[in-house]
Amino acid sequence: QVQLVESGGGLVQAGGSLRLSCAASGSIFRIYTMGWYRQAPGKQRELVAAISRGGTTNYTDSVKGRFTISRDDAKNTVYLQMNSLKPEDTAVYYCNAAVVTTNDALVSAWGQGTQVTVSS
């Protein structure tokens, strides 16, 4: 089917930067909206940022001006550039993609998650 593999998480000091990547592979015909979610301990998973196939983006208020989402459709990859990181950004970050497969199914694919830890 479809696999999403994230990379780029890690430990960073407050004020630092990280860049997350998520590459999709498998039986892909077309990828529509791609997004990044995060889940902190004891909290619900929340949408951080999303980007449509046409490039329209949206962000949760807490990351506006600090995070930038982008995509490379030739590589089936979505990125999240995170600047001015804060301890409250600490979470497991998950990639999501709305994918039409080669057998014409629409699937919502998820990555395995990558840990981002911001120390104060």
N, C-alpha and C positions, 0 to 999 in steps of 0.2 A: 504493500500500500504506500503510505507516505511516512517518511521519517523526518523529524526536525532535530538538529544537533546544535546545541548552544555552546558557546565558548566565550572566554574573556572575563569571567567573574574573578573575584579575589578579595584581598584585604587591602584597604587604602585608608589613609588618614583623612580626616575631615578637610574639605577644601580641595581634595584631589580629584582625579578623573579616572574613569574606566570606559572602555568601549566593548560592548557586548555584540556578538555576532550570532546569527542563527541561519544555518544552511538547511534547505529542504531538499529531499531526494526521494526517489521512488517513482511511482506511476503517476506522474504529474502531467496534466494537460495545460492547466492554467492556474495561477495563484491570484486570488483576489486580495481582500484585506489581510494585512499582516500586523501583528501587534505584540507588545510586551506587557506582561502582567507581573505582579509581585505579590508575595505572601510573607508577611512577617510573623514571627511566633505569636500564637494566640489571636491572630487577626484573619479576616477573610481575604481571599485573593482579590486584588483590585487591578483594574486596567491602568497602566501607566501611560502608554502611548500607542497609537495605531496609525497606519498609513494605508490608504486605498491604492488600488492599482493605478489610478490616475495621479497619485502623489498628494492627495489631500491628507493632511495630518490633524490629529487631535491629541491633546495631552491632559492628564489630570492636573488640577490647579497647582498642586504642590511641587510639580517639576517644571512648570512653564518657565522658560528663560534659562533653564539649566540643562535640560535633556533635549536631544535632537534625534528623531527617528528618521531613517532613510532606508532605501532598498535598492538592490541591483537585480533586476529581473533576469538579466543574462546569466546570473549566478544563482538564481532562486534564493537569495540571501537578504535578510533584514538586519539592520544595525541599530544599536542604541548608544549614542555618545552621551555619557553622563559626566557633567562638569560640576564643580562646586558642590561636591557630595557632602551630605550631612549624615550624622549618625542615624537619623530617622529613615534614611534610605536603605538601611540594612534589611535584607530580605532575600528570599530565594526568588530569582527572576525567571519567568517562563515565557517562552516564545509560543505564539499561536498563529496559525495560518488557515484561511478558508481556501480549500483546494478543490478544483474539479479534476478528477482523476481521468486516466486514459480510457476507463470503461464508463465514463460519464456520470460518476457518482460525485456528490458534493460532500466533502468531509471537513471537519474541524480538527486539525492536527495540533498536537501539543509536543513541545520538547520536554526533556527530562528535568530541566531546571538547572540554574547555576547560582551559586551562593555569592552574594555581594555583602561584604562586611565593611562598615565605615567606622573607624575608631575616632574617639574624640580627643 
